[in-house]
């Protein structure tokens, strides 16, 4: 069995192993990490050999840490990362480069249609009718997007939303509310087979699916990091929030994961506070202590137009994993438009948690 895991902010860990009698055998750890002394690698392999095959990543990490020689130094490597690579090998997880990725980046669309497209495209990936997809959104109107389980009344100032002509929609994933206007955020979705995140905990899957964008930001001179559970942060504060939804495949078979991220490019904080019910703690988390300013980490830190930032992100993804141009098919669009009519555009769905 073969497993790979790119440690967020670190290096690639590769594990090859066999299972005999319910135990790990002939475990061989490799990768482009740095490790001292040399004997530490033998200690890691020996610690894993004989471990029960159902041991979780934390248990495997504990075995490794207990076996490491005194004074061991790991750089770009963690015991937990090795444990995750083992679990991915046992789960027959796939890697990013195992797929032919498709890019969907179309013109501005209504907020409710974006919600529906996320559901439809992820279902299509689960059904095997669509390749793994990176979809970059363009907003056709200002909107507040609330999480699947958030209270509409608690999160949105309805009078403020009406005053500013802002639609309120509810997405299928959990997490917090987002405030967007055309041109002030960068939003993208990944619709991926669940095999890509096999062997990862829910939290680890966030870090794993966000790792490529950290690299893209680094290429633009931004030092960013994953901040559990679902944020991307820099020295300027939080710049992005992620959310996920797991979709079951046809007949209960292998499914897919929707992972979408909204990044702050240049947000009008005054207007945001008139529309969202945000406490002081949340406001500071968004990178500002005062409403009398803009939340503009990406514009300020890159000095680049929004379109250039997006282009560079796409180029970074393509350089890593390959990315072919694609589009939403007529059938997918028709299904999404029907979902807007019956679900995402209805008051029943938007206020399902009043």
N, C-alpha and C positions, 0 to 999 in steps of 0.2 A: 504494500500500500504506500502511496505517495501523498504527502501533504505539504502545502506551502502557505506561509503567512507573512505578509509584509507588516512589520511592527510599526504602528503609527509614529512618525517622527524618527524611526529607527531603520533597521536593515531587514533584508529578507531571510527568513528561516525556512529551511527545507528539511523534511523528515521522511525517511524511508523506513518501513518496518513490516514485520510479519506478525500474525496472531496465531498462537498455538495453545490449545487447552485453555482458551479464555484469557491468555496473558500476552503482553507485548514481548516479541522476540526479535533479535538481530536489528535493534533500533540504531539508526545512523542519522545523526544530526549534522547538517552542513548549512552554509550560507555565506553572505558577504559581510558578516558582522566581525567585530574584533573581540578577542577573548584571550586573557592571560591568567595563569600560565597555560601552556599547550595541554598539560595533563587534565585541565578542566573539561575539555571536550570528551575525553574518555570517561571522566566521572559522570558527565551528563548522560552519555549513552548507557553506562552501567546502572545509573539510577532508574532509568526508564525500563530497562530490560527486566522482565518479570512482573511489571506492574499489571494489575487487573485491567483488562481492556475497557471496562466501564468506568474507570477512574476519570473524574472530571478534570478540567484544565487546572483548577486551583490545587487539586490533590497531586497532580503530576508536578506542578511547580514546587510544591512543598517537598516532594521527594528529591527534586533537583537541588534545591537550596540546601537541604540537609547533607547532600553528598559533595558539594563544591569544596575544593581545597581552600584552606584559609588564605585570605588575601586575593581571592579571585576578583578580577576586574572584567566587567562586561561593558562593551560600548556598542550601542545599536542592537543590543540583545537583552532580553529579560527571560527569567525562568518561566514566567507566565506565557510569554510569547512562544516558547518552545512547547509548552503544554497545549496551547491553542493549535499550533501546527500539527501536533499529534492527533488532536481531536478531529481536525479537518481531514487528515489522512484516513482515520477510521470511518469518517462520514462520507468518504469519497467526494469531498468538496471539489468544485471546479475553480479555475483561476480566471482573472479578467481576460487574459490572452487566449482563453479557450473559445471565445465567442467572436462573431462578426458584429460589431457594434454599429448601431444606426443613429444618426443625428436627425432630430426633428426641430427645426427652428423656423417657425412660420410667422406671419404678420400678427398684429394685435388682435386679440380675441376677448370676448366678454368674460368677466370673472367666473360666472357659473359654468361656462363652457370649459374653462381650464379645469375646474373641479371634475367635470364629467370625463374629460379626456384622460386625466390621471387614472380614473377607474377603468375606463375602456382599454387603454393601452396596456395597463398592467395585467388585465384579464387576458388580453391577446398574447402577452409574453407567457403567462401561465399555461395557456392552451397550446403553445408552440407554434402559433401562427404569425408571430412577430419576433424578430431578433431582439436581444437586449437593447434598450433605447435610452439615449440621453436626449431629453426634450428641454429646450430653453424657451421660457415663456416670454411673450410680449403682451403687456396689459392694454386692453382696449378701453378701460375706464378705471377710475379710482375705486378702491374696495377695501373693506375689512374682511379678513378671512379668519373665522374662528375654528378652533379645534373641535373634533368630533364630540367631545364630552364636556365642552365648556357651556356655561350658562350664558344665553344671549343677553339677558338683562344685566348680569354682573360684568360683562366684558365690554359692552357697547353702549355708548350714549346715543340713544336713538335720535334725539333732537339734533345733536351735533352732526350725525350722519346725514340726516335729511337736509340740514342747513348747507352742508358742503356737497350735496349731491353724490353721496358715497353709498354704493351698494354693499350689503352685508351678505356673505355667503358662508356656508359651512362645508368643510372638507371632510374626507373619510378618515383621515389620520388624526391621532391625538395631538397633544401639545398646545401651545399658546396662540393668542391672537396675533395677526399680522396686519399692518397698515401699509397699503401700497398706493402709489399713484404712478401713472405711466412715466417711465424715465427715472424713477427714484429708487428702484430696487433691481436686483438681479435674482431671478427665480429660475430654478431648474429642477427637473425630476429625473431620477433613474428608475427605470422599470427593469428589474433583473430577475432571472430564475433563482429560486431559493437555494439551488445547489451552490451558488456563489458564496452564500454566507453560512453554509453548513459547518457545524463544529464551532460556531461563534455564539457567544451569549448575545442577548438582545443589545446590551450596552456595547460590546465589542463590534457588533455589526455596524453601529453608527460610526465608530472611529474608522472602521475598515472602508466603508463606502464614502467617507469624507476625505480619505487620505489623498486622493488625486488632486482635490481642489486646494489642499494645503500646499502641494507642490506647485500648482499653478500660481498661487499667490506669492510663493517664495520667488518664482521666476520674475515677478513684478516688483520684487523688493520688499514684500510684506512678510514679516515673521509672524505666522499665525499658528495656532495650536488647537487641538480638539479639547473641549472642556465638557466633561460628562454632565448630564447625559446626552444633550443634543445641541450643544452650542459650538461655534467656532469663534475664537477670541484672539485679540492682539493687545498690545500695550495700550491701545486706545479704547479698549473695552470690547464688549460683544459686538461682532459684525454680522453674525449669521445664526440662524436657528434651523434645525432639521426636524423632520417628523417622518414616521414610517407607518405603513399599513401592510400586513401580510394578506395575500390573496390565495385561496385554495384553488388548486387546479381542477379541471373537469373530472367528475366522478371521485373527488377526494384525492386525486393523484398529486404529483409534484406541483407546487404552486410558484408564486412569484412574490417579490418584495417591491413595494413602492417606497422610494426614499426621496423626499423632496426638500429643498433648501431655499430659503429666502435670505439674501444678503443685502445689507444696507448700503446703498450707494450715496444717496443724498436726500434724506427724509426731512420734511417740514415738521419739526417737533411740536410747534405750536398747534398746528392743525391736528396732528396725531393725538395730542392731549385733549382736544375738543371732541374727539370721536371715540377714543378708547378710554376706559376707566382704568388708569394706570397709577399705582401707588408709587411713592418715592423710591422704594426698593427696586421695583421693576424699572423705573426710569433710569436709575443709575446703572442698572444692568445693560441698558441699551446704549451706554456710552455718553450720557450727558446728565449733569446734576441740575441743570436749569432748562426750562422749556424755551427760554429765549435764545435758542440757537438751533442749528440744523444737526441732525445725526448723519454725518457724512464721512464715515471712516474710509470707504473705498475711494471716493473722489479725492479726499484730502491726502490719503497715504500713497495713492498711485500717481495722482496728477494727470490721469488719463480720462478721456471721454468714456462714458458707459459702454458704448459700442466696441471700443478698443479693448476694454477689460473683458467683455464677453468673447471677442474674437481670440484673445490670448488664452482664455480658459479652454475654449474649444480646441485650439491648436495644441495645448498641453495634453489634453485628453487623447487627441489623435496620435500624438507622438508616443504616448505610453502604450496605448491599446489598439490603435487603429479605429477609424470612424468614417463610415460611408454616409453620404448625404441621403436623406430619406424624407418622407412626408406622411401625414395622416391620410389613410386611404378613404375613399368615398364611403365605404361601408363603416369604417370606424367613426367617421364624422357623423354619419346618420345615427348611429347608436348613441353617440355623445349628445347630439341634439335632442334625441328622445329622452335621455336621462335628465337633461336640463328641464324639459317640459314636465316630467313626472316626478323628479326628485330635487335636483339641486336648485331649481328656480322656484320651488314651492315654499310657502310659509310654513307648511308642516315640517319640512326637513330643517329649514333654517332655525326654527324655534322648537326643535324636538327636545332640547333641554332649555326650558323657558328662561 
